[in-house]
Amino acid sequence: MNTVTIRKAVITDCPGLLGLIKELAVYEKAPDEVTVSLSHFEESGFGNKPVWWAFVAEEQDTIIGFALYYIRYSTWKGQRMYLEDLVVTEKARGKGVGKLLLDALITEAKEKKLNGIVWQVLEWNEPAINFYKKYYNANMDGEWINCSIVV
């Protein structure tokens, strides 16, 4: 593998990020669920009031992965980083790119004085579960049920 660079995302990365989001949706067996427009995605990350930030993994000027997060508030724990997506393109999986991205998030969380990182993983996604357990000894909480409403 050539040298992988981890850097903060910039607005011109958005089309590539959206492409990887669609790749993730296919992997998660939900290809029709990605409905966000490029303009909304860009505005949400780089407009006057950004609500998400990301790191990208780049190899030979090509984005091969990213980690997108936002800050959430827990009434029990305070401010925490919420990892929305950690995606590595299929060709680059298993080569340490995901670890580089998650390590960058850990550094960012510490710099921002956040007290933890939380995320979700599908129960059938064994490669991701094994990754989180092997490298980070992540706690998998089976107690909570995901809820959502469309407004």
C-alpha positions in Angstrom: 0.0 0.0 0.0 1.2 3.5 -0.9 1.4 6.2 1.8 -2.0 7.1 3.2 -2.5 10.6 4.4 -5.1 11.5 7.1 -6.3 15.1 7.0 -9.4 17.1 7.8 -12.0 17.2 5.2 -12.6 20.2 3.0 -15.6 21.1 1.0 -14.2 19.8 -2.3 -14.1 16.4 -0.7 -17.9 16.2 -0.4 -18.6 14.5 -3.8 -16.1 11.8 -2.9 -17.5 11.4 0.6 -21.0 11.1 -0.7 -19.8 8.4 -3.1 -18.4 6.5 -0.2 -21.6 7.0 1.8 -23.5 5.4 -1.1 -20.9 2.6 -1.1 -21.6 2.1 2.6 -25.3 2.0 2.0 -24.9 -0.8 -0.5 -22.7 -2.7 2.0 -25.3 -2.2 4.7 -28.1 -3.5 2.3 -29.9 -0.1 2.2 -28.8 1.4 -1.2 -32.0 3.5 -1.5 -31.8 5.1 1.9 -29.2 7.8 1.0 -31.4 10.8 0.1 -29.2 13.7 1.2 -28.3 16.1 -1.7 -24.7 17.2 -2.3 -25.7 20.8 -1.6 -27.3 20.0 1.7 -24.3 17.8 2.6 -21.9 20.6 1.8 -23.9 23.3 3.6 -24.2 21.0 6.7 -20.4 20.5 6.9 -19.0 23.8 5.6 -21.8 26.4 5.8 -22.1 29.2 8.4 -23.1 26.7 11.1 -21.5 23.3 10.4 -23.0 20.4 12.2 -20.5 17.7 11.1 -16.7 17.4 10.7 -14.7 14.7 9.1 -11.2 13.3 8.5 -10.4 11.7 5.1 -7.9 9.0 4.3 -6.2 9.8 1.0 -3.9 7.8 -1.2 -2.4 9.1 -4.4 -4.9 12.0 -4.4 -7.8 9.6 -4.0 -10.1 9.5 -1.0 -10.1 5.8 0.2 -11.9 6.4 3.5 -13.3 8.9 5.9 -14.6 9.3 9.5 -17.5 11.8 9.9 -18.5 13.0 13.4 -20.5 15.5 15.3 -20.7 16.6 18.9 -23.6 15.3 21.0 -24.6 16.0 24.5 -25.3 13.4 27.2 -27.0 14.6 30.3 -25.1 11.9 32.2 -21.7 12.4 30.6 -21.5 15.8 29.0 -20.1 16.5 25.5 -19.2 13.4 23.5 -18.1 12.8 19.9 -20.6 10.8 17.9 -19.0 8.9 15.1 -21.6 8.9 12.4 -19.7 6.9 9.7 -16.3 5.3 9.5 -15.9 4.1 5.9 -13.0 2.6 4.0 -13.5 1.7 0.4 -13.6 -2.1 -0.2 -10.2 -2.2 -1.9 -8.5 -0.6 1.0 -10.1 -2.6 3.8 -7.9 -4.7 6.1 -4.8 -2.4 5.5 -5.0 -0.2 8.6 -6.8 2.7 7.1 -9.7 2.5 9.5 -7.3 2.5 12.5 -5.6 5.6 11.2 -8.9 7.3 10.9 -10.2 6.3 14.3 -6.9 7.2 15.9 -7.3 10.7 14.4 -10.7 10.9 15.9 -9.4 9.9 19.3 -6.7 12.7 19.1 -9.4 15.2 18.1 -11.7 14.2 20.9 -8.9 14.6 23.4 -7.9 18.0 22.0 -11.6 19.1 22.2 -11.7 17.8 25.8 -14.6 15.5 25.0 -15.0 12.6 27.4 -15.6 9.8 24.9 -16.6 8.6 21.4 -19.8 6.8 20.8 -21.2 5.1 17.6 -23.4 2.3 16.4 -22.5 -0.8 14.4 -25.0 -3.2 12.8 -25.2 -6.5 14.7 -24.4 -8.5 11.6 -21.3 -6.5 10.7 -18.7 -8.9 12.2 -15.7 -7.3 10.5 -16.5 -3.9 12.1 -17.3 -5.4 15.5 -14.1 -7.4 15.5 -12.1 -4.3 14.5 -13.6 -2.2 17.3 -13.0 -5.0 19.9 -9.5 -5.9 18.7 -8.0 -2.5 18.5 -10.0 -0.4 20.9 -11.6 -2.9 23.4 -14.9 -1.1 22.6 -17.9 -1.7 24.8 -20.8 -3.2 22.8 -24.1 -2.2 24.5 -26.9 -4.5 23.6 -29.3 -2.9 26.0 -30.5 0.1 23.9 -33.0 0.1 21.0 -32.6 2.6 18.2 -35.5 4.9 17.6 -36.3 7.5 15.0 -39.2 9.5 13.5 -39.5 11.3 10.2 -40.6 14.9 10.5 
